Amino acid sequence: MFQTADMFKAFAPYRGNAVVIPGRGGRHWINLSDKPDRDVPLGDPAMGGHASFALGLALARPDEKIILFDSEGDILMNMGALPTIAEKDPKNFYHFVLDNGVYATTGGQPVPNAENIQYDVIAKGSGYPSTYAFDNLEDFANNIEEILSKPGPVFVTMKVVPEVENVPIGQRVRWQKKTRDQTIADLQKDLGPRKS
């Protein structure tokens, strides 16, 4: 098990020019990103929404590498996204999952059967051609380059230390520095008009 912040520090040098959706790890990524105009900090959409959004972006922008940092809670809330992503087969999609064993956003309730679930096996069974699982930061760091060199969709699950937030959502410190409208405008400016 490792810290989410340390994982992002290991990942950051390999980001390249990819569009990054930091998901539940956004508060760590926002301080490391060298290309904030190519980040899509969604914050806390309805649980389970990150993967579907990222799939749509990957399909709309097939020439852009799309990297999502999801959570196991989101996966459990929208299990149907996995076979849909696998069927659509976006070669530019990299799906990283932060597995902390709890629903940290809603107060730390334990995920049922958290010690036994193998999300990489579920993703493989859903049709992802490449899947990985890490519980050691060094192993993760030693494999990032290989992971990002494979054609997508690629699924990576990582055991991370829980960071439970018990403050009501409306009272939490806002880590997003831009509004959603500004994020979309920045992406449209950087990516240009969609190709037909």
C-alpha positions as CSV (number, residue, x, y, z in Angstrom):
1,M,0.0,0.0,0.0
2,F,1.3,3.5,-0.8
3,Q,0.4,7.1,-0.6
4,T,-1.6,8.7,-3.5
5,A,0.7,11.8,-3.4
6,D,3.8,9.5,-3.9
7,M,2.1,7.7,-6.7
8,F,1.4,11.0,-8.5
9,K,5.1,12.1,-8.0
10,A,6.2,8.8,-9.6
11,F,3.7,9.2,-12.5
12,A,4.3,12.9,-13.3
13,P,7.6,12.5,-15.3
14,Y,5.8,10.1,-17.7
15,R,2.7,12.2,-18.3
16,G,4.0,13.6,-21.7
17,N,1.3,15.6,-23.4
18,A,-1.6,13.4,-22.2
19,V,-4.9,14.8,-21.1
20,V,-5.2,13.8,-17.4
21,I,-8.4,13.4,-15.5
22,P,-7.1,13.3,-11.9
23,G,-10.5,12.1,-10.4
24,R,-10.4,11.4,-6.7
25,G,-6.7,12.2,-6.6
26,G,-7.1,15.7,-8.0
27,R,-6.0,17.6,-4.8
28,H,-2.6,15.9,-5.1
29,W,-2.2,16.2,-8.9
30,I,-3.1,19.9,-9.1
31,N,0.2,20.8,-7.4
32,L,2.3,18.6,-9.6
33,S,0.9,19.0,-13.1
34,D,3.2,20.7,-15.6
35,K,0.3,21.2,-18.0
36,P,-2.8,22.3,-16.1
37,D,-4.5,23.4,-19.3
38,R,-4.5,19.7,-20.3
39,D,-6.0,18.5,-17.0
40,V,-9.7,17.9,-16.5
41,P,-10.3,18.3,-12.8
42,L,-13.9,17.0,-12.5
43,G,-13.8,16.9,-8.7
44,D,-16.7,14.9,-7.3
45,P,-19.3,14.1,-10.0
46,A,-21.9,11.5,-9.2
47,M,-20.0,8.4,-8.1
48,G,-19.2,6.2,-11.0
49,G,-19.1,9.1,-13.5
50,H,-15.4,9.4,-14.1
51,A,-14.9,6.3,-16.3
52,S,-17.9,7.1,-18.6
53,F,-16.7,10.7,-19.0
54,A,-13.2,9.6,-19.8
55,L,-14.4,7.0,-22.3
56,G,-16.4,9.7,-24.1
57,L,-13.4,12.0,-24.2
58,A,-11.1,9.2,-25.5
59,L,-13.6,8.4,-28.3
60,A,-14.1,12.1,-29.2
61,R,-10.3,12.7,-29.3
62,P,-8.7,9.5,-30.6
63,D,-5.4,11.2,-31.3
64,E,-5.0,12.3,-27.7
65,K,-3.8,10.0,-24.9
66,I,-6.4,10.1,-22.1
67,I,-5.4,9.1,-18.6
68,L,-8.0,8.7,-15.8
69,F,-7.3,8.3,-12.1
70,D,-10.5,6.6,-10.9
71,S,-11.4,5.0,-7.6
72,E,-12.7,1.5,-6.7
73,G,-15.8,3.2,-5.2
74,D,-16.5,4.7,-8.6
75,I,-15.9,1.3,-10.3
76,L,-18.3,-0.4,-7.9
77,M,-21.0,2.3,-8.6
78,N,-20.7,1.9,-12.4
79,M,-19.5,-1.6,-13.1
80,G,-21.1,-1.5,-16.5
81,A,-18.5,1.0,-17.6
82,L,-15.8,-1.7,-17.8
83,P,-17.3,-3.9,-20.5
84,T,-18.4,-0.8,-22.4
85,I,-14.9,0.6,-22.4
86,A,-13.5,-2.8,-23.4
87,E,-16.0,-3.1,-26.2
88,K,-15.3,0.4,-27.6
89,D,-11.6,-0.5,-27.4
90,P,-10.1,3.1,-27.2
91,K,-6.4,2.7,-28.0
92,N,-5.7,6.0,-26.3
93,F,-7.3,5.3,-22.9
94,Y,-5.4,4.5,-19.7
95,H,-7.5,3.7,-16.7
96,F,-5.8,3.9,-13.3
97,V,-7.7,3.0,-10.2
98,L,-6.9,4.2,-6.6
99,D,-8.1,1.3,-4.4
100,N,-8.1,2.4,-0.7
101,G,-10.7,0.0,0.5
102,V,-13.2,2.6,1.7
103,Y,-15.7,5.2,0.3
104,A,-13.4,8.1,1.4
105,T,-15.5,10.8,-0.2
106,T,-18.6,10.0,1.8
107,G,-16.9,9.5,5.2
108,G,-14.8,6.3,5.0
109,Q,-17.4,3.5,5.0
110,P,-15.7,0.2,4.2
111,V,-16.0,-1.2,0.7
112,P,-17.6,-4.6,1.0
113,N,-15.1,-7.5,0.7
114,A,-12.4,-4.9,0.0
115,E,-9.5,-7.2,1.0
116,N,-10.5,-9.8,-1.6
117,I,-11.7,-7.9,-4.7
118,Q,-9.2,-8.0,-7.6
119,Y,-10.2,-5.1,-9.9
120,D,-7.6,-6.0,-12.4
121,V,-9.2,-9.5,-12.8
122,I,-12.6,-7.9,-13.1
123,A,-11.3,-5.6,-15.8
124,K,-9.6,-8.5,-17.6
125,G,-12.8,-10.5,-17.5
126,S,-14.6,-7.4,-18.9
127,G,-12.3,-7.4,-21.9
128,Y,-9.5,-5.0,-21.2
129,P,-6.5,-6.4,-23.1
130,S,-3.9,-5.2,-20.6
131,T,-4.3,-5.1,-16.8
132,Y,-2.0,-4.5,-13.9
133,A,-2.2,-4.5,-10.1
134,F,0.3,-2.9,-7.7
135,D,0.5,-2.6,-3.9
136,N,4.2,-1.4,-3.9
137,L,5.2,2.0,-5.1
138,E,8.6,0.9,-6.5
139,D,6.9,-1.8,-8.6
140,F,4.4,0.8,-9.9
141,A,7.2,3.3,-10.7
142,N,9.2,0.7,-12.5
143,N,6.3,-0.2,-14.8
144,I,4.8,3.2,-15.7
145,E,6.7,3.7,-18.9
146,E,5.7,0.2,-20.1
147,I,2.1,0.7,-19.2
148,L,1.9,4.0,-21.1
149,S,3.6,2.5,-24.1
150,K,0.9,-0.2,-24.6
151,P,-2.2,0.4,-26.8
152,G,-5.3,1.0,-24.7
153,P,-7.5,0.4,-23.1
154,V,-5.1,-0.4,-20.2
155,F,-6.4,-0.9,-16.6
156,V,-4.1,-0.4,-13.6
157,T,-5.3,-0.9,-10.0
158,M,-3.2,0.4,-7.1
159,K,-3.6,-0.2,-3.4
160,V,-3.4,3.2,-1.7
161,V,-3.7,4.5,1.9
162,P,-7.2,5.8,2.6
163,E,-7.6,9.6,2.9
164,V,-11.0,9.9,4.5
165,E,-12.8,13.2,4.3
166,N,-15.4,13.7,7.1
167,V,-16.2,17.3,6.4
168,P,-19.5,17.9,4.5
169,I,-18.9,18.3,0.8
170,G,-20.1,21.9,0.7
171,Q,-17.6,22.8,3.5
172,R,-14.5,21.1,2.1
173,V,-11.5,23.0,0.9
174,R,-11.9,23.4,-2.9
175,W,-8.7,22.2,-4.7
176,Q,-10.0,23.1,-8.2
177,K,-8.5,26.4,-9.3
178,K,-10.8,26.7,-12.4
179,T,-14.5,26.4,-13.0
180,R,-15.8,23.6,-15.2
181,D,-16.5,26.2,-17.9
182,Q,-12.9,27.4,-17.8
183,T,-11.6,23.8,-17.9
184,I,-13.7,23.1,-21.0
185,A,-12.6,26.3,-22.7
186,D,-8.9,25.6,-22.0
187,L,-9.3,22.1,-23.4
188,Q,-11.1,23.3,-26.5
189,K,-8.4,25.9,-27.0
190,D,-5.6,23.4,-26.5
191,L,-7.1,20.5,-28.4
192,G,-8.7,22.6,-31.2
193,P,-12.0,21.8,-32.9
194,R,-13.1,18.2,-33.0
195,K,-12.2,16.4,-36.2
196,S,-15.1,15.0,-38.2
